[in-house]
């Protein structure tokens, strides 16, 4: 039987940057058998959070790509509520979404407070997992539990030895491929070493100019603007060692532009043979890699 009424505020989707709330006059009832009271059910409403079902769904989608605090401020709710909705949203997805073990696996790292290991599907360009660290033991444990791990044929990664060791231990049928990016960037590091070696004999003004133009020296020659090309030519002529280091950097990049493996090998052999004795030490790390 009827037992009073009350007005309830139900939050809804924001409109034009404004918070939206719906005031609903709900009836209260009393059970004749047990004397307990209850309010009538509201359709399409999450009564636990007092918001519409469509708002809950919207918050779940938004929380994947936006900070919880921003969403909470926009809706006018507590940040903890957004976190709980996000958790429910993810749990629902876990029931229906399954990641297939890729033929081409990527292993990299990302810094989220501390270094963490990132597992990806290179063919589909999708994220598979983010591990809580990038330790060898952690990666071995993850790979051992991976369903269909024998289907992994290639693993692309950087030169972090614990990752290579973990893959060799668990993924016996896979071939390790070092990501080109992690190798060619070493050419820039070697150029930087050669540049730093010149600083001792320079005046403060020359040192400042060389530091200011370092990013121009690190750019690919084909990407330089006319004014930047002029700057590079000046530095190369003024300091022959730097000029040779710049040439070696560019030639090393060109190895990865070869049209075939045999062409790349020829380019590499020619590149290594062309390293002058006086700057050979700077390019030792890339040769050993």
PAZAVEX-465715 format. One record per atom (N, C-alpha, C): x, y, z; residue in one letter. Coordinates in steps of 0.02 Angstrom, whole numbers, plus 32768, in hexadecimal, padded with zeros to 4 digits. Atoms other than C-alpha are relative to their C-alpha. Example, Ala and Ser with C-alpha at 12.3 -4.5 7.8 and 13.67 -1.06 7.14 Angstrom:
2
802D7FC58000A 82677F1F8186A 802D803C8000A 7FD67FC57FFDS 82AC7FCB8165S 7FD980378025S 
***
This chain:
289
802A7FC58000X 800080008000X 802C803E8000X 7FDB7FC28003X 803380B57FE9X 801780168045X 7FE47FED7FC0X 80A280FA8072X 802B803F7FF8X 7FDC7FC18008X 80D981A9803EX 802480057FBDX 7FDB7FF3803EX 814381F47FB4X 804180238012X 7FC47FD97FF7X 81EE82407F9EX 801B80157FBBX 7FE27FE7803EX 824C82A57F1CX 80497FE97FFDX 7FBC801A8008X 82EC82557ED9X 802380227FC5X 7FD87FE48036X 837782A07E70X 80267FC97FDCX 7FDD80328029X 83B382307DE3X 802B80267FCDX 7FD27FDD802EX 844D826D7D83X 7FFB7FE17FBAX 800580168046X 844C82637CC5X 803B801D7FD9X 7FC97FE9802AX 84C182867C34X 8006804C7FFFX 7FF87FB78004X 850C83357C33X 7FEE801A7FBBX 80147FE2803FX 84CD83AA7BACX 802380447FF9X 7FDF7FC0800FX 853484367B5EX 802D80178039X 7FD17FEF7FCAX 85B3842E7BEBX 7FDF800D8043X 80257FF47FC2X 852B843B7C71X 7FEB7FBE8020X 8018803B7FDDX 850183BC7CF6X 7FB47FFA7FFAX 8048800B8009X 8454836E7CE5X 7FE77FD18038X 801F802A7FCEX 83E683287D6EX 7FB57FFF7FF6X 804880078008X 833482E77D6AX 7FE17FF48045X 802380097FC1X 82C582FE7E02X 7FC17FD67FF3X 8038802F800BX 824A826D7E0FX 7FDA7FF78042X 802B800B7FC6X 81B882627E87X 7FEE7FB68002X 800B80497FFDX 81B881AB7EBCX 7FD37FEF803BX 802E80167FCCX 813581507F21X 80217FCD802EX 7FE7802E7FCDX 815A80F27FC0X 7FC77FD08012X 803280337FF1X 8101804E7FE9X 80147FDA803FX 7FF4802B7FC6X 80EE7FDF8080X 7FE27FBB7FF3X 801780458009X 80E17F238077X 7FD27FEE803BX 803080137FCCX 80477EE780D6X 80157FC28026X 7FEE803F7FE0X 80957E4080FBX 8039800A8033X 7FC57FF97FD3X 813C7E7A8148X 80098046801AX 7FFE7FBA7FEBX 811D7F35815FX 803F80257FEAX 7FC57FDD8019X 81BF7F5F8105X 7FEA80337FCBX 800F7FCD8031X 81BF7FFD809BX 803280007FC7X 7FD37FFD803AX 820780157FEEX 7FE380327FCEX 80147FD08033X 8203808F7F5DX 7FF87FDD7FBDX 800C801E8041X 81C4806B7EAFX 804180007FD6X 7FC58005802AX 824880337E32X 7FFD80327FC7X 7FFC7FD08037X 828480B27DB2X 80207FDE7FC4X 7FE48022803BX 829E806F7D01X 803F80247FE7X 7FC37FE5801EX 834880867CACX 8029802A8031X 7FDD7FDA7FCCX 839580C17D4FX 802B7FD1802AX 7FD480237FD1X 842980857DB6X 7FF1801E8044X 80167FE37FC1X 83D8809F7E60X 80367FFF8035X 7FC880017FD0X 847880737EBDX 802780427FFDX 7FDA7FC28009X 84CA810E7E74X 7FD3803C7FF0X 80327FCC800FX 842B81717E4FX 801380277FC1X 7FF37FE28041X 845381927D9AX 7FE27FD37FCAX 801E80278036X 840A815B7CF4X 80317FCC7FE6X 7FD68036801AX 844980BC7CA3X 802D80197FC8X 7FD87FE68037X 8484811E7C0CX 803A802A8019X 7FC87FDA7FE3X 84ED818F7C7CX 80367FD1801AX 7FCF80327FE7X 853F80F77CCEX 80287FE47FC5X 7FDE801A803BX 856780B17C21X 803080347FE3X 7FD67FC9801AX 85AB815B7BE9X 803E800A802AX 7FC77FF87FD3X 861B816B7C82X 80317FC77FF6X 7FD48039800BX 865F80BC7C63X 802B800A7FC2X 7FDB7FF5803EX 869180E87BB1X 8032803A8007X 7FD67FC67FF8X 86D781927BE1X 803C7FF2802DX 7FCC800D7FCEX 873D814D7C72X 803B7FD97FE2X 7FC880238020X 87A680E67BF9X 803180317FE2X 7FD57FD18024X 87EB81817BA4X 800880448023X 7FFA7FC07FDEX 87D782107C21X 800E7FF6804AX 7FF380057FB8X 881282317CD4X 7FBF7FFC8028X 803C80087FD7X 879681FB7D59X 7FEA8043801FX 80117FC07FDEX 87A082A57DAFX 7FDB802F7FD1X 80227FD48030X 876C83007D0FX 7FB77FEC7FF6X 804480198009X 86D482917CF8X 7FD68010803EX 80257FF37FC2X 86A282A37DAFX 7FEC80498005X 800F7FB87FFDX 86AC83617DA3X 7FC980127FCDX 80327FF08034X 864583647D02X 7FBA7FE98015X 8041801B7FEDX 85BA82F87D4BX 7FE8801B8043X 80127FEA7FBDX 85C183397DFDX 7FF97FC68031X 8001803A7FD4X 85E682937E52X 80457FF6801EX 7FC1800F7FE0X 8670824A7EBDX 802D7FD97FD0X 7FD08023802BX 870E820D7E65X 7FFF7FB5800CX 800280477FEFX 86FE81677EC0X 7FC77FDD7FDAX 8038801D8026X 8656814B7E69X 80157FF27FB8X 7FE7800B8044X 86AA81607DC0X 802D7FC37FFEX 7FD2803A7FFDX 873080E27DF2X 7FD87FBF8004X 8029803D7FF8X 86AB80647E26X 7FDB7FEF7FBFX 8022800C8041X 864B807A7D82X 80327FE67FCDX 7FCB8018802DX 86EE80657D22X 80107FB7800DX 7FF180457FEEX 87127FC47D80X 7FC97FD17FE8X 803880298018X 86647F807D59X 80027FFA7FB4X 7FFE7FFE804AX 86787FB37CA2X 80357FD07FE6X 7FCA802C8014X 871E7F587C93X 7FEF7FB7800DX 801280457FEFX 86DC7EBD7CEBX 7FCE7FE37FCEX 803080178032X 864C7EB27C70X 80227FEF7FBFX 7FDB800D803EX 86C37EBD7BDDX 80297FC08005X 7FD7803C7FF7X 87317E347C25X 7FD87FC07FF5X 802A803B800AX 869D7DBE7C1AX 7FF77FEE7FB7X 800F800B8047X 868A7DD37B5EX 803C80097FD2X 7FC67FF2802BX 87347E0E7B1DX 80397FD1800FX 7FC6802B7FF9X 87C47D977B00X 803480147FCDX 7FCA7FEE802DX 886B7DC97AB8X 80207FC07FE4X 7FE08039801FX 88B27D4E7A3BX 804C80088005X 7FB87FFE7FFEX 89687D227A50X 8019800E7FB9X 7FED7FEB8044X 89BC7D7979BCX 80397FD77FE2X 7FC6801D8023X 8A327D32793AX 803C80308005X 7FCE7FCB7FF8X 8A907DD87943X 7FF480228043X 80087FE27FBDX 8AA77E0B79F9X 803280398009X 7FD37FC87FEFX 8AF07EB17A32X 800A8003804BX 7FF07FF77FB9X 8B487EC67AD9X 802780418006X 7FE07FBF7FF7X 8B737F767B0EX 7FF680158048X 80097FE87FBDX 8B727FE17BA9X 7FE080458000X 801D7FBF7FF6X 8B1380767BE9X 800C80148048X 7FF57FE97FBBX 8B3480E27C82X 7FC0801C801CX 803A7FEA7FDAX 8A9B80EE7CF2X 80147FFB804AX 7FE17FFC7FBEX 8AEA81227D98X 80427FDA8000X 7FC380278007X 8B6880977D75X 7FFC7FDB7FBDX 800280248040X 8B9B80337CDAX 7FD27FC38003X 802E80398004X 8B167FB57CA6X 80067FE17FBAX 7FFB80248040X 8B177F327C1DX 7FBD80037FDCX 803C7FFB8029X 8A9A7F497B90X 80017FC97FCBX 800880358031X 8A5E7EB57B27X 7FCD80167FCDX 802E7FE88034X 8A0D7EDC7A80X 7FFC7FCE7FC6X 80088026803EX 89CC7E8C79E1X 8013802F7FC7X 7FE77FD38033X 8A317EDD7956X 7FD57FFF7FC1X 80288006803DX 89C67E9C78C7X 7FBF80288005X 80407FDD7FF6X 89257EE47911X 80098045801FX 7FF27FBF7FE0X 897B7F797963X 7FD4800A803EX 80297FFD7FC4X 89247F517A08X 80297FEE803EX 7FE0800E7FC0X 89587F4C7ABEX 7FE37FC0801DX 8016803F7FE2X 89517EA37B13X 80038004804CX 7FF77FFF7FB8X 89957EBF7BC2X 803680318014X 7FCC7FD87FE0X 89F87F357C32X 80127FDE8041X 7FEA80227FC3X 8A5D7ED97CB6X 801780338034X 7FF17FD07FCBX 8A837F287D5EX 804980148003X 7FBA7FEC8007X 8B3E7F2B7D39X 801C7FDF7FC1X 7FE3801F803BX 8BB77EF37CB2X 80377FCF8012X 7FCF80317FEAX 8C197E737D16X 7FFB7FC07FD7X 7FFC803E8026X 8C4F7DD37CC2X 7FD07FCC801CX 802B80337FE1X 8BF27D657D3FX 7FB6800F7FF3X 80457FEC800DX 8B507DC87D29X 7FEB7FEE7FB9X 8010800F8046X 8B577DB67C6CX 7FFD7FB67FF3X 800180498008X 8B807CFC7C76X 7FBE7FE4801AX 803F80187FE3X 8AEA7CE07CE8X 7FC5800F7FD2X 80367FED802CX 8A777D3F7C72X 80007FD57FC1X 7FFC8026803FX 8AB57CE67BD5X 7FEE7FB7800AX 801080477FF2X 8AA67C3A7C26X 7FB57FF58006X 804880077FF7X 89EE7C5A7C4EX 7FD980137FC0X 80217FE9803DX 89C97C9D7B9FX 7FE47FC67FD8X 801F80358028X 894D7C317B40X 801880057FB7X 7FEA80028046X 898E7BFC7A95X 804380227FF6X 7FBE7FDE8006X 8A3E7C3C7AB6X 802A7FE27FC8X 7FD9801F8037X 8A827BC17A35X 7FF0801E7FBCX 80127FE18041X 8A2A7C2679ADX 802880407FF3X 7FD77FC38009X 8A9F7CBB79C9X 803C7FEF7FD5X 7FC9800D802FX 8B187CBE7936X 803780358003X 7FCF7FCA7FFEX 8B6D7D677948X 7FF2802C803CX 80077FD37FC7X 8B8D7DD779DDX 802D803C7FF4X 7FDB7FC2800AX 8BC07E8C79C2X 800A80228044X 7FF17FE27FBFX 8C177EE37A54X 803C802E7FFAX 7FC27FD97FFEX 8CA27F587A89X 80397FD28015X 7FC580287FF0X 8D4D7F1E7AC2X 80087FF1804BX 800180107FB9X 8D1C7F007B78X 800A7FB58009X 7FED80477FFCX 8D747E5B7B9FX 7FD07FD48027X 8030802B7FDDX 8CF77E1A7C22X 7FC57FEC7FD5X 80378012802DX 8C6E7E217B9DX 80157FCB7FCFX 7FE880328030X 8CD77DC27B1FX 80087FBC8022X 7FF780407FDCX 8D027D3E7BA2X 7FBD7FDF800DX 8042801C7FF1X 8C4B7D297BD3X 7FE07FE17FC2X 801D801A803EX 8C147D117B1EX 80237FC07FEBX 7FDA803C8013X 8C9F7C947AFBX 7FEF7FC4802CX 801080367FD2X 8C6E7C2F7B95X 7FBB7FE47FF3X 804680168005X 8BB27C297B75X 7FE87FF67FB8X 801A80038044X 8B8D7C4D7ABEX 80357FE17FD1X 7FCA80238024X 8BFF7BCB7A6FX 7FF980057FB5X 800A80008048X 8BB07BD579C2X 800380467FE0X 80027FBC801AX 8BBE7C9279B0X 8045801A7FEDX 7FC37FDE8015X 8C407CFF795CX 7FFF8047801DX 7FFB7FBE7FE2X 8C797D9B79B8X 801780337FCBX 7FEF7FCA802FX 8C7B7E3B794FX 8008803F8029X 7FF57FC17FDCX 8CCA7ED77999X 7FDF80397FD9X 80247FC8801FX 8C5B7F6D7974X 803280317FE2X 7FD37FD28023X 8CAF7FDD78F3X 800B80418026X 7FFB7FC07FDDX 8C8980787959X 80367FFF8035X 7FD080037FC9X 8CF3803D79EBX 80487FFA7FE7X 7FBC8005801BX 8D88801C797AX 801580417FE0X 7FEB7FC48025X 8D8980B47909X 8008803C802EX 7FF87FC77FD2X 8D75812A799DX 804680008020X 7FBC80037FE6X 8E2080ED79D6X 803080297FD5X 7FD67FD7802CX 8E698147793FX 7FFE80498018X 80047FBD7FE3X 8E2981E9798BX 802780068041X 7FDA7FFF7FC1X 8E7481BA7A33X 804B80047FF2X 7FB87FFE8012X 8F1E819D79DFX 801380457FE6X 7FF37FBC8018X 8F1182457987X 80058030803CX 7FFD7FD77FC4X 8EEE82947A30X 80427FF78026X 7FC0800C7FDFX 8F8982427A79X 803880267FDDX 7FCD7FDC8026X 8FF3828B79EDX 7FF9804B800BX 800B7FB97FF5X 8FA483367A07X 801980158045X 7FEB7FF07FBCX 8FC383327AC2X 804C80028006X 7FB780027FFCX 907A83087AA5X 802180417FE8X 7FE57FC1801AX 909083AF7A4CX 7FFB803A8031X 80117FC87FD5X 9051841A7ADBX 803C801B8028X 7FC87FEB7FD5X 90F3841E7B3FX 802A80377FE0X 7FD57FCF8021X 915284837ABDX 7FDD803D7FE6X 80277FC8801BX 90C885017A9AX 7FF980388033X 80117FC87FD5X 90A385AD7ADFX 7FB87FF88017X 804580037FE7X 900385C97B41X 7FCE800F7FC9X 802D7FED8037X 8FB4861B7AA9X 7FFA7FC77FCEX 80028038802FX 8FE5858B7A36X 7FDB7FC4801EX 802180377FDEX 8FAB850D7AB7X 7FB4800A8000X 80477FF07FFFX 8F0385647AC5X 7FE07FF77FBCX 801A80088044X 8EEC85677A08X 7FF97FB77FEDX 800280478011X 8F1484AF79F8X 7FC87FDC8025X 8037801D7FD9X 8E9984847A82X 7FBD80157FE3X 803F7FE5801DX 8E1384F27A33X 7FEE7FDB7FC0X 800C801E8041X 8E26849C798AX 80017FB38001X 7FFA80497FFCX 8E3183E979CBX 7FC37FDD7FE2X 803C8021801BX 8D7D83C2799AX 7FFE80027FB4X 7FFB7FFE8049X 8DA083F878E8X 802D7FC97FE8X 7FD180358013X 8E32838078E1X 7FE17FBB8007X 801F80417FF5X 8DC482F37921X 7FC97FF17FCDX 8034800B8032X 8D40830B7899X 801D7FDE7FC2X 7FEB801D8040X 8D4782A677F9X 800E80387FCEX 7FEC7FCC802FX 8D9C8309776EX 7FC780107FD0X 80367FF58030X 8D0682F176FCX 7FC78029801EX 80357FDA7FDEX 8C968345777EX 801480478011X 7FE87FBD7FEEX 8D0183E17793X 7FE380357FD2X 80137FC68027X 8CC08489775AX 804080207FE4X 7FC57FE1801EX 8D3684F176ECX 802E80238032X 7FD77FDD7FCEX 8D70855B777FX 80237FCE802EX 7FE280337FD4X 8D8F84BF77E9X 80387FDB7FDBX 7FCA801F8027X 8DF4846F775CX 803E802B8000X 7FC87FD17FFEX 8E61850A775BX 80247FFB8043X 7FE380077FBDX 8E7D84FA7817X 80297FC18005X 7FDD80407FFDX 8EAD84437808X 804180037FD7X 7FC47FFA802AX 8F278468777AX 803680298022X 7FD07FD67FDDX 8F7A84EF77E3X 80237FD88037X 7FE280287FCAX 8F94847B7878X 802B7FC87FE4X 7FDA8037801DX 8FD283ED780AX 804380177FE5X 7FC27FE5801CX 9053845A77B4X 802F801A8037X 7FD97FE37FC9X 908A84AD7856X 80207FCA802BX 7FE780377FD6X 909F840878B4X 7FFA7FBF7FD9X 8001803C802AX 90CE83777841X 7FE97FC18025X 8015803C7FDAX 90B582F678CCX 7FB47FFE8006X 80497FFD7FFDX 9003833078E3X 7FE17FF27FBCX 8018800C8044X 8FED832F7827X 7FFF7FB67FEFX 7FFC8048800EX 90248279781CX 7FCB7FDB8029X 803380207FD6X 8FB3824978AEX 7FBA800A7FE2X 80417FF2801FX 8F20829C7857X 7FF67FD57FC2X 8005802B803CX 8F46824077B5X 7FF27FB88013X 800A80457FEBX 8F51819A7810X 7FB97FF5801BX 804580057FE7X 8EAB81BC7866X 7FCF7FF97FC6X 802C8002803AX 8E5681DC77BFX 80087FBF7FD9X 7FF3803F8026X 8EA98146776AX 7FE47FC48026X 801B80397FDAX 8E7480D477F8X 7FB47FFC7FF8X 80487FFF800CX 8DBF810A77E6X 7FEF7FE37FBBX 800E80178044X 8DCA80E4772CX 80047FB47FFAX 7FFD804A8001X 8DF4802D7753X 7FBA7FE48005X 804480197FF5X 8D408017778CX 7FCF80167FCAX 80287FEE8039X 8D01806276ECX 80107FD57FC4X 7FEC802C8037X 8D4F7FD87683X 7FC47FD87FE8X 80398023801EX 8CDB7F7A760FX 80027FB5800CX 7FFA80487FF4X 8D1B7ECD763FX 80337FF48038X 7FD180127FCAX 8D7D7E7276C7X 804780037FE6X 7FBC8000801CX 8E147E5C7655X 801980477FF6X 7FED7FBA8008X 8E137F16762CX 801180208043X 7FF37FE57FBDX 8E0A7F4076E5X 80447FE9801BX 7FC0801A7FE9X 8E9F7ECF770AX 803A80247FDEX 7FCC7FDC8025X 8F057F237682X 80088046801BX 7FFE7FBC7FE5X 8ED87FCE76C5X 802080028045X 7FE380017FBDX 8F057F9C7776X 804C7FF67FFEX 7FB8800D8006X 8FAF7F577743X 8024803E7FE8X 7FE17FC28019X 8FD47FF776E2X 800080358036X 80057FCF7FC9X 8F99805F7776X 80367FF48034X 7FCF80107FCCX 9006800477F4X 8048800E7FE9X 7FBC7FF6801BX 909F800D7782X 8011804A7FF8X 7FF47FB8800CX 908880CA776DX 800980288040X 7FFA7FDC7FC0X 909580F57827X 80488015800BX 7FBC7FE97FF5X 91318161783FX 801A7FE98044X 7FE280197FC2X 91A9812678C6X 7FF2802F803BX 80057FCF7FCAX 919A81C8792BX 7FBB80028021X 804280007FE0X 90DE81B0794BX 7FE37FB98006X 801680467FFDX 90D680F27948X 7FE27FEF8045X 801680107FBCX 90C180ED7A06X 7FB88015800DX 80447FE87FF4X 901F81517A00X 7FCC7FD17FE3X 8030802B8022X 8FCC80D3798CX 80087FB68012X 7FF880447FE8X 9006803779E8X 7FBF7FE2801AX 803E801E7FE6X 8F5F80217A44X 7FD17FE67FCAX 802E80148035X 8EFC801879A3X 801C7FC67FD8X 7FE080388023X 8F7A7FA17954X 7FF57FC08028X 8008803B7FD6X 8F707F2A79E7X 7FB77FE98003X 804880127FFDX 8EB17F3179E7X 7FEC7FD67FC4X 
***
